């Protein structure tokens, strides 16, 4: 399946290539992680800019799109690595603007902005002529901070004598830096990248990524290394590696609001002799988990996953010789005797040896994707903590003094875990960030002309649709994770649907296929008065035959919200599957979202449709209706009278969309109204689905869960509705449903992302 190895805990690109983390900071109430990004190439073969994720809790990350593009004469060949400084309420971004000339120009560029998703103008503050004459053209990766009123910057560089060094600059403002000195260490490679300097517990540390260090059996085994020095006066201590695994490079750190120093690295490696299986799915690489840095008694840096990760833990289970665990999970092991610790997870193996070293290896080439073995001199191993994601493992040894990170590619989501020589406890990690939709995914046939009767249409063009699938698509286009649960026919239309959903990032791992019925089809036309006419081919269609037994609890272990509509609530197996899905999603604490999306022509009578809606309505937390549906369900067209009658059963929040007028959102705390954005609509197909998909995405971005729906403020509800209305204002100016949905980045475009 295309998204078999999508990570649950780690930041990955929606598509394309990711490498160095950049611009790590806390700004405007959110954590921000930028990164090197080539959205159009999984192998990075296009000019790189910056991608952007944000989070309120260091756990759930929302993709914000491309933030910096290589679009000027001084960064035309790449907006490369850099950093961010929050100062006087503004975000200052610094990065390397790459220009491929015989001299390979690398400019330092400064951006000052009021908001992390609204970059201001670019200004070159250092050019190659500003670098000292003892370095080559290889200068890059500015890390900037403010200390005692002074702006300070370090840059990675290569000397003319083919050695690595760090250049230190100072200035009175973010636009006026002058060279102060260089820092270097003999015999540490030919180039130093991604420098970072910070103080922790009275010590000053410099992390750096040297290139060209000679490989040894227990050190420097990777193509390139990453580690740290302690700065002592004008000198540097011995170098210590930060991570001895297969996949770690270019780490950067920042200070959290509570004073913690947090480090994130690229969980990848350039020019390696092993590979990543996600390339075939159109994306590659991820970032490490955020790690808290602390200091040991001897001054060594300790790394451990941020404490927030423990919030995701399920019940503790003791690991014996055999324990099956569902990804993602965590294992804590403490030495239980004099024997050495041996732990296996699927095809990955960690082992300590009595000569004071440990090894990370793979028992088969396919799981490790040609990764072989990594070794580290650790001394006696007393404790090991392993965080195991869908396709990545981070191993923290002896309280985080040593770390080994690797990608791996198991065939299945359930892995056998064994532990010897240690008392080991396993915790499942439940991560609720995925929108799950159940119901129909079909082919909409769009007319070649509108404003006429159905019989006057000359031809129709196929487009992937179905309301539940559309909602998944809208959620995913904004950077969220979504999963579609449906059944398709073993036919070309089923292949088209799967391919399109995969293309935009919807997880289709649990879609089933059948020879008993064909994929559903719907022909649509738009009359002169704006009414749509549908002709459905579902007698029956494959989705209608989906059975409850096809569901698995694992489909919902990361579910933020389950969304469904009424099209699939007729008297056939899929109706019972909906009931089972609601039970499973509810048991995981997910929001249940229901958009009746009435299609009367699919029912024998209006009474049967009304009965089905009223049967499922009390089972939902969020009910979304249109103005017309409001009257159909309640018998009243007066919003103030009709909406309160919908608060039945567990309903906590009602949304009523009123076309060109806007939308009302009501909960126990009050009512919010969001006026529609005035635009000239081209095609309203899928607009309602786009609205609820965008609304749910914004709700999650605001950190709102099921327990908060009744009490969430009108201000936040209005923000969510305003966001959804802006989303729709772009969508209706484009043709189709899924193809019309904008990305988050397009929504930030001042022209509204019309094209």
NUPA-303887 format. One record per residue (C-alpha): residue in three letters; x, y, z. Coordinates in steps of 0.25 Angstrom, whole numbers, padded with zeros to 4 digits, always signed. Example, Ala and Ser with C-alpha at 12.3 -4.5 7.8 and 13.67 -1.06 7.14 Angstrom:
ALA+0049-0018+0031SER+0055-0004+0029
This chain:
UNK+0000+0000+0000UNK+0005+0014-0003UNK+0005+0019+0011UNK+0008+0006+0018UNK+0021+0013+0024UNK+0015+0027+0027UNK+0020+0031+0041UNK+0010+0034+0053UNK+0020+0041+0062UNK+0030+0047+0053UNK+0029+0059+0043UNK+0030+0055+0029UNK+0027+0063+0016UNK+0013+0061+0010UNK+0020+0059-0004UNK+0035+0060-0009UNK+0048+0061-0001UNK+0051+0066+0013UNK+0065+0069+0019UNK+0071+0078+0029UNK+0062+0084+0040UNK+0062+0099+0040UNK+0056+0111+0048UNK+0052+0104+0060UNK+0045+0113+0070UNK+0033+0116+0078UNK+0025+0128+0073UNK+0011+0133+0074UNK+0006+0122+0083UNK+0011+0111+0074UNK+0024+0102+0072UNK+0029+0104+0058UNK+0038+0094+0050UNK+0043+0098+0036UNK+0051+0089+0028UNK+0058+0087+0014UNK+0047+0083+0004UNK+0046+0079-0010UNK+0031+0076-0012UNK+0032+0071-0026UNK+0043+0061-0025UNK+0045+0050-0015UNK+0060+0050-0018UNK+0062+0065-0016UNK+0065+0067-0031UNK+0058+0081-0031UNK+0062+0094-0024UNK+0059+0093-0010UNK+0051+0103-0001UNK+0046+0102+0013UNK+0034+0094+0017UNK+0027+0097+0030UNK+0020+0090+0041UNK+0014+0096+0054UNK+0009+0090+0067UNK+0003+0094+0080UNK+0008+0082+0088UNK+0020+0076+0081UNK+0012+0064+0078UNK+0002+0067+0067UNK+0008+0075+0055UNK+0000+0082+0045UNK+0006+0084+0031UNK+0006+0099+0027UNK+0011+0097+0013UNK+0023+0104+0006UNK+0028+0116+0014UNK+0040+0120+0006UNK+0042+0118-0009UNK+0055+0120-0017UNK+0050+0131-0025UNK+0060+0142-0025UNK+0073+0144-0032UNK+0080+0142-0019UNK+0074+0129-0015UNK+0070+0124-0029UNK+0077+0110-0027UNK+0072+0107-0013UNK+0067+0114-0001UNK+0076+0106+0008UNK+0077+0103+0023UNK+0076+0114+0034UNK+0070+0118+0047UNK+0059+0127+0053UNK+0059+0137+0065UNK+0047+0142+0072UNK+0050+0157+0076UNK+0041+0168+0079UNK+0029+0161+0075UNK+0034+0158+0061UNK+0040+0145+0055UNK+0053+0147+0048UNK+0057+0137+0038UNK+0072+0135+0033UNK+0075+0125+0023UNK+0086+0122+0012UNK+0082+0127-0002UNK+0089+0117-0012UNK+0094+0122-0026UNK+0101+0112-0034UNK+0112+0119-0041UNK+0127+0115-0043UNK+0129+0122-0030UNK+0116+0115-0024UNK+0111+0128-0017UNK+0104+0126-0004UNK+0097+0138+0002UNK+0091+0140+0016UNK+0077+0145+0015UNK+0068+0151+0025UNK+0053+0151+0026UNK+0045+0159+0037UNK+0031+0155+0038UNK+0019+0157+0048UNK+0013+0143+0046UNK+0020+0130+0043UNK+0012+0127+0031UNK+0013+0141+0025UNK+0027+0143+0021UNK+0032+0157+0018UNK+0042+0162+0008UNK+0056+0157+0007UNK+0069+0164+0009UNK+0083+0160+0007UNK+0091+0163+0019UNK+0104+0155+0016UNK+0110+0152+0002UNK+0122+0144-0001UNK+0131+0156-0001UNK+0127+0158+0014UNK+0134+0144+0018UNK+0148+0144+0022UNK+0159+0140+0012UNK+0163+0128+0019UNK+0150+0120+0015UNK+0145+0115+0001UNK+0132+0118-0005UNK+0126+0107+0004UNK+0119+0115+0014UNK+0105+0113+0019UNK+0095+0110+0030UNK+0093+0122+0038UNK+0089+0120+0053UNK+0086+0133+0059UNK+0082+0137+0074UNK+0082+0150+0083UNK+0091+0150+0095UNK+0093+0162+0104UNK+0086+0171+0094UNK+0096+0166+0083UNK+0092+0159+0070UNK+0101+0147+0068UNK+0102+0137+0056UNK+0110+0125+0053UNK+0112+0119+0039UNK+0118+0106+0035UNK+0130+0107+0026UNK+0141+0100+0019UNK+0156+0106+0020UNK+0165+0108+0008UNK+0173+0097+0014UNK+0162+0087+0013UNK+0158+0087+0027UNK+0144+0090+0034UNK+0142+0102+0043UNK+0131+0111+0049UNK+0130+0126+0046UNK+0125+0135+0057UNK+0119+0148+0054UNK+0113+0159+0063UNK+0104+0171+0061UNK+0095+0182+0067UNK+0084+0178+0058UNK+0079+0166+0050UNK+0084+0173+0037UNK+0098+0178+0042UNK+0108+0166+0045UNK+0123+0167+0045UNK+0133+0155+0046UNK+0139+0153+0060UNK+0146+0139+0059UNK+0146+0125+0055UNK+0145+0112+0063UNK+0152+0099+0058UNK+0158+0086+0062UNK+0169+0078+0056UNK+0166+0066+0048UNK+0151+0067+0048UNK+0148+0067+0033UNK+0148+0076+0021UNK+0134+0084+0024UNK+0126+0087+0036UNK+0111+0089+0033UNK+0099+0093+0042UNK+0106+0099+0054UNK+0098+0103+0067UNK+0103+0109+0079UNK+0096+0109+0093UNK+0098+0110+0108UNK+0092+0099+0117UNK+0095+0097+0132UNK+0106+0107+0131UNK+0113+0100+0120UNK+0114+0105+0105UNK+0112+0095+0094UNK+0114+0095+0079UNK+0107+0085+0071UNK+0112+0083+0057UNK+0112+0073+0045UNK+0126+0070+0040UNK+0128+0064+0026UNK+0140+0056+0023UNK+0143+0049+0036UNK+0150+0036+0034UNK+0141+0024+0038UNK+0144+0015+0050UNK+0138+0002+0055UNK+0131+0009+0067UNK+0131+0024+0063UNK+0128+0032+0050UNK+0122+0020+0043UNK+0112+0029+0035UNK+0115+0036+0022UNK+0115+0049+0030UNK+0115+0051+0045UNK+0108+0060+0055UNK+0112+0063+0069UNK+0116+0074+0079UNK+0128+0081+0085UNK+0129+0088+0099UNK+0134+0102+0097UNK+0145+0105+0107UNK+0151+0119+0105UNK+0156+0120+0091UNK+0157+0105+0090UNK+0148+0093+0087UNK+0147+0080+0095UNK+0148+0066+0089UNK+0137+0063+0079UNK+0125+0054+0083UNK+0115+0048+0074UNK+0100+0051+0076UNK+0095+0039+0069UNK+0102+0026+0065UNK+0090+0020+0057UNK+0088+0020+0042UNK+0079+0032+0040UNK+0083+0045+0047UNK+0089+0058+0042UNK+0088+0073+0043UNK+0082+0075+0057UNK+0077+0089+0062UNK+0072+0093+0075UNK+0064+0104+0081UNK+0059+0108+0095UNK+0044+0105+0098UNK+0036+0115+0107UNK+0038+0107+0119UNK+0053+0108+0117UNK+0056+0094+0112UNK+0066+0092+0101UNK+0060+0084+0090UNK+0068+0078+0078UNK+0062+0072+0065UNK+0071+0065+0054UNK+0069+0060+0040UNK+0065+0046+0041UNK+0072+0043+0028UNK+0086+0042+0022UNK+0091+0048+0009UNK+0100+0039+0000UNK+0097+0026+0008UNK+0098+0012+0002UNK+0085+0009+0007UNK+0071+0014+0003UNK+0057+0018+0007UNK+0045+0010+0002UNK+0036+0022+0003UNK+0042+0028-0010UNK+0033+0019-0018UNK+0021+0026-0011UNK+0026+0040-0015UNK+0032+0044-0002UNK+0045+0042+0006UNK+0051+0045+0019UNK+0046+0050+0033UNK+0051+0058+0045UNK+0054+0052+0058UNK+0045+0053+0070UNK+0048+0066+0078UNK+0058+0063+0088UNK+0061+0070+0102UNK+0075+0073+0104UNK+0080+0072+0119UNK+0095+0071+0124UNK+0101+0059+0132UNK+0110+0061+0143UNK+0122+0060+0135UNK+0117+0071+0125UNK+0112+0061+0114UNK+0099+0064+0107UNK+0088+0055+0110UNK+0076+0054+0099UNK+0062+0048+0102UNK+0049+0049+0095UNK+0041+0061+0100UNK+0033+0058+0112UNK+0020+0061+0105UNK+0022+0048+0098UNK+0018+0040+0110UNK+0004+0046+0109UNK+0001+0036+0097UNK+0004+0024+0106UNK-0006+0013+0107UNK-0006+0002+0118UNK+0007-0004+0122UNK+0010-0018+0117UNK+0022-0027+0122UNK+0030-0032+0110UNK+0035-0046+0111UNK+0041-0055+0101UNK+0030-0052+0091UNK+0021-0040+0091UNK+0013-0035+0079UNK+0011-0020+0078UNK+0004-0011+0069UNK+0012+0001+0063UNK+0015+0011+0068UNK+0019+0007+0082UNK+0030+0009+0093UNK+0039-0001+0100UNK+0046+0002+0113UNK+0057-0008+0117UNK+0065-0008+0130UNK+0076-0018+0132UNK+0071-0030+0141UNK+0084-0037+0144UNK+0098-0039+0139UNK+0095-0044+0125UNK+0095-0034+0113UNK+0082-0028+0108UNK+0077-0033+0095UNK+0064-0027+0089UNK+0058-0030+0075UNK+0046-0023+0069UNK+0042-0029+0056UNK+0054-0030+0047UNK+0062-0020+0056UNK+0072-0024+0067UNK+0079-0017+0078UNK+0089-0024+0086UNK+0099-0020+0097UNK+0113-0028+0099UNK+0121-0030+0111UNK+0133-0023+0105UNK+0125-0009+0106UNK+0120-0007+0092UNK+0106-0009+0086UNK+0100-0012+0072UNK+0088-0008+0064UNK+0086-0018+0052UNK+0075-0024+0044UNK+0072-0038+0042UNK+0068-0037+0027UNK+0072-0027+0016UNK+0058-0023+0012UNK+0054-0018+0026UNK+0066-0010+0027UNK+0066-0006+0013UNK+0081-0010+0012UNK+0085-0004+0026UNK+0095-0014+0032UNK+0100-0011+0046UNK+0104+0001+0054UNK+0113+0000+0067UNK+0116+0009+0078UNK+0125+0009+0090UNK+0115+0011+0102UNK+0121+0004+0114UNK+0112-0005+0122UNK+0097-0003+0117UNK+0088-0002+0128UNK+0075+0003+0122UNK+0069+0005+0108UNK+0057+0013+0103UNK+0052+0010+0089UNK+0042+0018+0082UNK+0037+0010+0070UNK+0029+0017+0059UNK+0023+0012+0046UNK+0036+0012+0039UNK+0046+0018+0049UNK+0053+0014+0062UNK+0060+0023+0072UNK+0068+0016+0083UNK+0072+0024+0096UNK+0083+0017+0104UNK+0087+0019+0118UNK+0078+0031+0121UNK+0080+0037+0107UNK+0096+0038+0108UNK+0096+0030+0094UNK+0085+0030+0083UNK+0084+0021+0071UNK+0073+0025+0061UNK+0069+0017+0048UNK+0058+0016+0038UNK+0053+0002+0036UNK+0042-0004+0027UNK+0034-0015+0033UNK+0023-0022+0025UNK+0013-0022+0035UNK+0007-0012+0046UNK+0008-0023+0057UNK+0022-0027+0061UNK+0028-0038+0070UNK+0036-0031+0082UNK+0046-0040+0090UNK+0055-0035+0102UNK+0066-0043+0108UNK+0074-0039+0120UNK+0065-0028+0124UNK+0052-0025+0131UNK+0044-0018+0119UNK+0031-0011+0119UNK+0023-0008+0106UNK+0014+0004+0104UNK+0005+0006+0092UNK+0005+0020+0087UNK-0009+0025+0083UNK-0008+0037+0074UNK-0021+0044+0070UNK-0018+0052+0058UNK-0025+0045+0047UNK-0039+0048+0040UNK-0046+0035+0036UNK-0057+0035+0027UNK-0066+0024+0024UNK-0076+0022+0012UNK-0076+0024-0003UNK-0064+0028-0012UNK-0069+0029-0026UNK-0067+0035-0040UNK-0075+0048-0042UNK-0077+0050-0057UNK-0077+0065-0059UNK-0084+0072-0070UNK-0077+0079-0081UNK-0087+0091-0080UNK-0096+0096-0069UNK-0109+0104-0068UNK-0117+0094-0076UNK-0126+0082-0074UNK-0119+0068-0072UNK-0123+0064-0086UNK-0116+0076-0093UNK-0102+0072-0087UNK-0093+0067-0099UNK-0083+0060-0091UNK-0078+0057-0077UNK-0063+0056-0071UNK-0060+0047-0060UNK-0055+0052-0046UNK-0053+0045-0033UNK-0063+0049-0023UNK-0073+0044-0012UNK-0076+0053+0000UNK-0067+0045+0010UNK-0056+0044+0000UNK-0057+0059-0002UNK-0056+0062+0013UNK-0043+0053+0014UNK-0037+0061+0002UNK-0040+0074+0008UNK-0034+0071+0021UNK-0022+0065+0015UNK-0020+0076+0005UNK-0018+0085+0017UNK-0007+0077+0022UNK-0015+0067+0031UNK-0015+0052+0031UNK-0028+0045+0026UNK-0032+0030+0024UNK-0043+0025+0015UNK-0052+0013+0018UNK-0060+0008+0007UNK-0061-0003-0003UNK-0058-0002-0018UNK-0061-0011-0030UNK-0050-0018-0036UNK-0051-0009-0048UNK-0043+0002-0055UNK-0052+0013-0048UNK-0047+0007-0034UNK-0033+0008-0039UNK-0035+0022-0042UNK-0041+0026-0029UNK-0030+0019-0021UNK-0019+0025-0030UNK-0025+0039-0028UNK-0027+0038-0013UNK-0013+0033-0012UNK-0007+0044-0020UNK-0013+0055-0010UNK-0008+0047+0002UNK-0021+0040+0007UNK-0018+0027+0013UNK-0025+0016+0005UNK-0019+0004+0013UNK-0032-0001+0018UNK-0040+0000+0005UNK-0045-0013+0000UNK-0049-0018-0014UNK-0060-0027-0019UNK-0064-0035-0031UNK-0079-0035-0027UNK-0082-0021-0031UNK-0076-0009-0038UNK-0071+0004-0033UNK-0082+0014-0031UNK-0084+0025-0042UNK-0092+0038-0042UNK-0095+0047-0054UNK-0097+0062-0050UNK-0103+0074-0057UNK-0106+0088-0053UNK-0119+0094-0057UNK-0121+0109-0060UNK-0127+0111-0046UNK-0115+0106-0040UNK-0121+0093-0036UNK-0113+0080-0038UNK-0118+0068-0044UNK-0112+0054-0041UNK-0113+0041-0047UNK-0107+0030-0039UNK-0102+0016-0043UNK-0103+0008-0029UNK-0112-0004-0031UNK-0104-0008-0023UNK-0090-0002-0024UNK-0078-0008-0017UNK-0078+0001-0005UNK-0092-0003-0001UNK-0087-0017+0001UNK-0077-0013+0011UNK-0079-0022+0023UNK-0076-0019+0038UNK-0066-0031+0039UNK-0057-0023+0030UNK-0055-0013+0040UNK-0043-0014+0050UNK-0040-0006+0063UNK-0027-0002+0057UNK-0034+0006+0047UNK-0037+0016+0058UNK-0025+0015+0068UNK-0021+0029+0063UNK-0034+0035+0059UNK-0037+0049+0063UNK-0051+0049+0056UNK-0060+0039+0049UNK-0068+0046+0038UNK-0080+0040+0030UNK-0092+0044+0022UNK-0106+0038+0019UNK-0104+0033+0005UNK-0099+0019+0011UNK-0109+0018+0022UNK-0120+0010+0014UNK-0124-0004+0017UNK-0111-0011+0012UNK-0098-0016+0019UNK-0091-0003+0019UNK-0101+0003+0029UNK-0098-0007+0039UNK-0083-0004+0037UNK-0086+0010+0040UNK-0091+0006+0054UNK-0079-0002+0056UNK-0070+0009+0052UNK-0076+0019+0061UNK-0075+0009+0073UNK-0060+0007+0070UNK-0057+0021+0068UNK-0064+0026+0080UNK-0056+0016+0088UNK-0044+0023+0084UNK-0049+0036+0088UNK-0051+0041+0074UNK-0061+0052+0070UNK-0073+0047+0062UNK-0076+0056+0050UNK-0089+0054+0042UNK-0093+0062+0030UNK-0106+0056+0025UNK-0103+0061+0011UNK-0117+0057+0006UNK-0119+0051-0007UNK-0134+0048-0008UNK-0134+0041-0021UNK-0126+0029-0015UNK-0137+0026-0005UNK-0151+0019-0007UNK-0157+0030+0001UNK-0155+0043+0008UNK-0159+0036+0021UNK-0149+0026+0020UNK-0138+0036+0018UNK-0143+0044+0030UNK-0144+0032+0038UNK-0129+0028+0035UNK-0124+0042+0038UNK-0132+0043+0051UNK-0126+0029+0055UNK-0112+0033+0053UNK-0113+0048+0058UNK-0112+0045+0073UNK-0099+0037+0071UNK-0091+0049+0066UNK-0084+0060+0073UNK-0084+0069+0061UNK-0096+0071+0052UNK-0094+0079+0039UNK-0106+0082+0031UNK-0110+0092+0020UNK-0121+0102+0021UNK-0130+0093+0012UNK-0126+0080+0020UNK-0130+0088+0033UNK-0144+0089+0028UNK-0145+0075+0023UNK-0140+0069+0036UNK-0147+0078+0046UNK-0159+0083+0038UNK-0155+0098+0041UNK-0147+0107+0032UNK-0145+0117+0044UNK-0131+0115+0049UNK-0133+0120+0063UNK-0145+0110+0064UNK-0139+0098+0057UNK-0125+0097+0062UNK-0128+0095+0076UNK-0137+0083+0073UNK-0124+0076+0067UNK-0117+0075+0080UNK-0122+0061+0083UNK-0114+0049+0088UNK-0099+0053+0089UNK-0099+0065+0079UNK-0091+0076+0084UNK-0089+0085+0072UNK-0098+0088+0060UNK-0093+0095+0048UNK-0103+0101+0038UNK-0097+0106+0024UNK-0106+0116+0017UNK-0100+0117+0003UNK-0095+0131+0000UNK-0100+0136+0013UNK-0090+0129+0022UNK-0090+0119+0033UNK-0096+0118+0047UNK-0088+0109+0058UNK-0096+0106+0071UNK-0092+0099+0084UNK-0096+0100+0098UNK-0088+0113+0100UNK-0094+0121+0089UNK-0095+0124+0074UNK-0084+0128+0064UNK-0087+0134+0050UNK-0077+0134+0039UNK-0081+0142+0027UNK-0078+0136+0013UNK-0066+0142+0005UNK-0073+0149-0007UNK-0067+0142-0019UNK-0073+0139-0033UNK-0075+0124-0033UNK-0071+0115-0044UNK-0074+0101-0039UNK-0080+0098-0025UNK-0078+0083-0026UNK-0072+0078-0013UNK-0073+0092-0006UNK-0081+0086+0006UNK-0071+0075+0007UNK-0059+0084+0006UNK-0066+0093+0017UNK-0067+0082+0027UNK-0053+0076+0024UNK-0047+0090+0026UNK-0055+0092+0038UNK-0050+0079+0045UNK-0036+0082+0041UNK-0036+0096+0047UNK-0043+0090+0060UNK-0032+0080+0061UNK-0021+0091+0059UNK-0028+0099+0071UNK-0026+0087+0080UNK-0041+0084+0081UNK-0045+0070+0084UNK-0058+0063+0087UNK-0059+0067+0101UNK-0057+0081+0098UNK-0068+0083+0087UNK-0079+0087+0097UNK-0070+0098+0104UNK-0061+0103+0093UNK-0063+0118+0091UNK-0071+0125+0081UNK-0058+0132+0077UNK-0051+0119+0073UNK-0064+0114+0066UNK-0064+0126+0058UNK-0049+0125+0054UNK-0052+0110+0049UNK-0064+0115+0041UNK-0057+0127+0035UNK-0046+0118+0031UNK-0055+0108+0025UNK-0062+0119+0017UNK-0049+0124+0012UNK-0046+0110+0008UNK-0059+0109+0000UNK-0057+0123-0006UNK-0045+0117-0013UNK-0051+0104-0016UNK-0064+0109-0023UNK-0055+0118-0033UNK-0049+0105-0038UNK-0056+0093-0046UNK-0059+0080-0039UNK-0058+0076-0024UNK-0045+0070-0020UNK-0037+0077-0031UNK-0042+0090-0026UNK-0038+0089-0012UNK-0027+0098-0008UNK-0014+0095+0000UNK-0012+0103+0013UNK-0001+0110+0005UNK-0010+0114-0006UNK-0020+0120+0005UNK-0009+0129+0009UNK-0008+0135-0005UNK-0013+0149-0005UNK-0020+0147-0018UNK-0028+0135-0012UNK-0022+0124-0020UNK-0031+0125-0031UNK-0023+0119-0041
